[in-house]
Amino acid sequence: MSDYLYDHLADEFAGLIDGRVLRPGDRLPSVRRLASQKRLSVSTVLQALHQLEDRGLVEARPQAGYYVRGRAPAPAEPETQKRLTRPTFVGVTRLLMEVLHANEQPGVLPLGAAYPGAGLLPSLRMQRMFGKVARGREDLLAVGSCVRGNDERLVRQIVRRSLDWGGPLAADEILVTNSCTESLNLCLRAVARPGDTIALESPTYFVLLQIIESLGMKALEIPTHARSGISVEALDLATRNGAVKACLLVPNVNNPLGCIMPEEHKRRVAALLAERGVPLIEDDIYGDLHFDDARPWPIKAYDTSGNVMLCSSFSKTVSPSLRVGFVAAGRHCAEVSMLKTLSSGVTGTMQQAALAEFVAGGGFDRQLRQARRAYARQVARMSDAVAEHFPADCLLSRPQGGFVLWVEMPRQVDALELHRAAVAEGIAFVPGQLFSAAGRYRNCLRLNCGNPWDPRFDAALRRLGELVSRRL
Ligand SMILES: Cc1ncc(COP(=O)(O)O)c(C=O)c1O
């Protein structure tokens, strides 16, 4: 729960609007009236109203006050893949690089890569931490070790934070890495070989496919529901005959769907995979960016045999360019640790020490609360704009956290072709084809909502909606 009165007031009105007690076109009581009814200051009431405006729930009419906005009906959720198919070798890397380069051309709006908005990151405070550790620990850049690369203080903070979700993690299974991507690479190399089959959600984060591709492994896409995540029944079926060598999942705030698996499903997946000896590599990078009050537990919390390798990083919450992540590798810790030594040695001491200072110093939870509220607003605003500007038969995800939105367009639309046309007009997104090894989701796209709402986004989505309509 938030500590701020204006959040409570905004939530109260959001509930009334959601429950249709207040309907589109209804006028809200005046600011002064609300202030006296609720015994709040005028500025608190105004802050709550601004928040409701940001969420796209109310609009200010000059000289007339605040009114409930007429919203386009919420589109239905996307279908995703329904059937289990064969494992496939992956070939997404070349296309991915083309899309990433196009999205980062100067002047292109940042609706492509899933980067957090700069204003929601504690960058200045982190930079101060670098100064502090640089002044206070003169040996930091002079010490070297091949095998003891963890900053113990940082590990303690990682363990402490795991108490929020059913931890504690064991300090001796943790390895600090150069990113979540590095953690995932190391884990996959530790438990599988070229030619092996790896089970994943479908759709899934494209870099997971890229890693599988680079290691010469095969991807088996498991049907995944846009709200409840991977189908436990399909995973059960797929892992019966021993062909699946590992599982690579994003159960908390899947990228691109934004869904969180129900806790009961997580418990079943943990038990099922442990029983069959299929290691689970769990990517929990968005676990702290949930929209509901409670921190969702990772599957790792239900693991009793060391079968789950939990990977995460601070890229979405502290800095995407800090490059500090970690893995709690369970019973595969020794193998992962050896691979880390061979591939990149240890993780930068300066980054680790600055991060430990920041996390230990407090303020991180408050910053996370603000970021979560901002992302929930930004996702809602982007959803409204898509509902308003895209053809009515488009389907839209309803993310439970994070900051990406998934849109399923009518079958005639080829997202890759649409992407080329959109980038030429300065609008980025990630085409759906990249989220599947088998070229599924060619009529889908992912939008980044990491940045505060900007009128240019509205114009861009209007234009994108026109480009989609033209292709029907
Ligand atoms: C699900 C998921 N895992 C991992 C990453 C990459 O994390 P890092 O920057 O720490 O390598 C991302 C970034 O978009 C992501 O969405």
The ligand as a MOL file (V3000), in Angstrom:
LIG
                    3D

  0  0  0     0  0            999 V3000
M  V30 BEGIN CTAB
M  V30 COUNTS 16 16 0 0 0
M  V30 BEGIN ATOM
M  V30 1 C 12.9720 -10.9710 -19.7060 0
M  V30 2 C 14.2910 -10.2630 -19.8130 0
M  V30 3 N 15.4100 -10.8640 -19.3730 0
M  V30 4 C 16.6150 -10.2730 -19.4510 0
M  V30 5 C 16.7580 -9.0240 -20.0130 0
M  V30 6 C 18.1290 -8.4240 -20.1550 0
M  V30 7 O 18.6610 -8.0910 -18.9270 0
M  V30 8 P 20.1440 -7.5230 -18.7800 0
M  V30 9 O 20.1340 -6.1580 -19.4040 0
M  V30 10 O 20.4300 -7.5010 -17.3360 0
M  V30 11 O 21.0230 -8.4470 -19.5240 0
M  V30 12 C 15.6210 -8.3570 -20.4840 0
M  V30 13 C 15.7320 -7.0230 -21.1050 0
M  V30 14 O 14.8750 -6.5570 -21.8230 0
M  V30 15 C 14.3610 -8.9880 -20.3840 0
M  V30 16 O 13.2460 -8.4090 -20.8480 0
M  V30 END ATOM
M  V30 BEGIN BOND
M  V30 1 1 1 2
M  V30 2 1 2 3
M  V30 3 2 2 15
M  V30 4 2 3 4
M  V30 5 1 4 5
M  V30 6 1 5 6
M  V30 7 2 5 12
M  V30 8 1 6 7
M  V30 9 1 7 8
M  V30 10 2 8 9
M  V30 11 1 8 10
M  V30 12 1 8 11
M  V30 13 1 12 13
M  V30 14 1 12 15
M  V30 15 2 13 14
M  V30 16 1 15 16
M  V30 END BOND
M  V30 END CTAB
M  END
